Amino acid sequence: MSRITPLSDERASDEVQRVYAYVKERYGKLPLPVSVSANHPEVFRAYIGYESLIVQARRLDKKLKALASVKVAALNGCPFCIDLGSAEVRDAGMSARVM
C-alpha cells in the first residue's frame, strides 16, 4: 500500500476517468502509480504522457525494449511493473530463461 491515498473514480475528473477506463481495459486493473499520480493534475498529465510515449516508441528492437523494461522494474522493485514487463518479454517471443 502506498503512503498516498489513490484518487478514487468518484473523485476523479472526467479526464482522469477516461484514462482510468483505458488503463483498466488494457491491463485489467488500475495500477497504483496511475491512481496515486492522479491526485496532482500536472504530475498525472506528465506521467501519462511519458507512459504513452514509451508505448509508442518504435526505434528500439521490441525484444530489447521488453528486456530493458523488466530490468528497470527489477531495479525499482515494482512488482506490477515486473509482471507487466515479463508479459512484454513473452509477447516479444522470448521465454523466461532470457530474463
MODELLER restraints for C-alpha pairs under 7 A, 6 or more apart:
rsr = mdl.restraints
at = mdl.atoms
rsr.add(forms.Gaussian(group=physical.xy_distance, feature=features.Distance(at['CA:4:A'], at['CA:36:A']), mean=6.43, stdev=0.5))
rsr.add(forms.Gaussian(group=physical.xy_distance, feature=features.Distance(at['CA:5:A'], at['CA:36:A']), mean=6.42, stdev=0.5))
rsr.add(forms.Gaussian(group=physical.xy_distance, feature=features.Distance(at['CA:6:A'], at['CA:32:A']), mean=6.95, stdev=0.5))
rsr.add(forms.Gaussian(group=physical.xy_distance, feature=features.Distance(at['CA:6:A'], at['CA:35:A']), mean=4.79, stdev=0.5))
rsr.add(forms.Gaussian(group=physical.xy_distance, feature=features.Distance(at['CA:6:A'], at['CA:36:A']), mean=4.26, stdev=0.5))
rsr.add(forms.Gaussian(group=physical.xy_distance, feature=features.Distance(at['CA:7:A'], at['CA:35:A']), mean=5.26, stdev=0.5))
rsr.add(forms.Gaussian(group=physical.xy_distance, feature=features.Distance(at['CA:7:A'], at['CA:36:A']), mean=6.03, stdev=0.5))
rsr.add(forms.Gaussian(group=physical.xy_distance, feature=features.Distance(at['CA:7:A'], at['CA:38:A']), mean=6.05, stdev=0.5))
rsr.add(forms.Gaussian(group=physical.xy_distance, feature=features.Distance(at['CA:7:A'], at['CA:39:A']), mean=5.72, stdev=0.5))
rsr.add(forms.Gaussian(group=physical.xy_distance, feature=features.Distance(at['CA:9:A'], at['CA:17:A']), mean=6.30, stdev=0.5))
rsr.add(forms.Gaussian(group=physical.xy_distance, feature=features.Distance(at['CA:16:A'], at['CA:38:A']), mean=6.92, stdev=0.5))
rsr.add(forms.Gaussian(group=physical.xy_distance, feature=features.Distance(at['CA:20:A'], at['CA:30:A']), mean=6.70, stdev=0.5))
rsr.add(forms.Gaussian(group=physical.xy_distance, feature=features.Distance(at['CA:23:A'], at['CA:30:A']), mean=6.26, stdev=0.5))
rsr.add(forms.Gaussian(group=physical.xy_distance, feature=features.Distance(at['CA:24:A'], at['CA:30:A']), mean=5.27, stdev=0.5))
rsr.add(forms.Gaussian(group=physical.xy_distance, feature=features.Distance(at['CA:37:A'], at['CA:43:A']), mean=6.07, stdev=0.5))
rsr.add(forms.Gaussian(group=physical.xy_distance, feature=features.Distance(at['CA:37:A'], at['CA:44:A']), mean=4.96, stdev=0.5))
rsr.add(forms.Gaussian(group=physical.xy_distance, feature=features.Distance(at['CA:38:A'], at['CA:44:A']), mean=4.92, stdev=0.5))
rsr.add(forms.Gaussian(group=physical.xy_distance, feature=features.Distance(at['CA:62:A'], at['CA:92:A']), mean=6.28, stdev=0.5))
rsr.add(forms.Gaussian(group=physical.xy_distance, feature=features.Distance(at['CA:63:A'], at['CA:89:A']), mean=6.60, stdev=0.5))
rsr.add(forms.Gaussian(group=physical.xy_distance, feature=features.Distance(at['CA:63:A'], at['CA:92:A']), mean=5.46, stdev=0.5))
rsr.add(forms.Gaussian(group=physical.xy_distance, feature=features.Distance(at['CA:66:A'], at['CA:85:A']), mean=6.13, stdev=0.5))
rsr.add(forms.Gaussian(group=physical.xy_distance, feature=features.Distance(at['CA:66:A'], at['CA:88:A']), mean=5.52, stdev=0.5))
rsr.add(forms.Gaussian(group=physical.xy_distance, feature=features.Distance(at['CA:66:A'], at['CA:89:A']), mean=5.12, stdev=0.5))
rsr.add(forms.Gaussian(group=physical.xy_distance, feature=features.Distance(at['CA:67:A'], at['CA:89:A']), mean=6.39, stdev=0.5))
rsr.add(forms.Gaussian(group=physical.xy_distance, feature=features.Distance(at['CA:69:A'], at['CA:85:A']), mean=5.53, stdev=0.5))
rsr.add(forms.Gaussian(group=physical.xy_distance, feature=features.Distance(at['CA:70:A'], at['CA:82:A']), mean=5.51, stdev=0.5))
rsr.add(forms.Gaussian(group=physical.xy_distance, feature=features.Distance(at['CA:70:A'], at['CA:85:A']), mean=4.71, stdev=0.5))
rsr.add(forms.Gaussian(group=physical.xy_distance, feature=features.Distance(at['CA:70:A'], at['CA:86:A']), mean=6.35, stdev=0.5))
rsr.add(forms.Gaussian(group=physical.xy_distance, feature=features.Distance(at['CA:73:A'], at['CA:81:A']), mean=5.30, stdev=0.5))
rsr.add(forms.Gaussian(group=physical.xy_distance, feature=features.Distance(at['CA:73:A'], at['CA:82:A']), mean=5.19, stdev=0.5))
rsr.add(forms.Gaussian(group=physical.xy_distance, feature=features.Distance(at['CA:74:A'], at['CA:82:A']), mean=6.27, stdev=0.5))
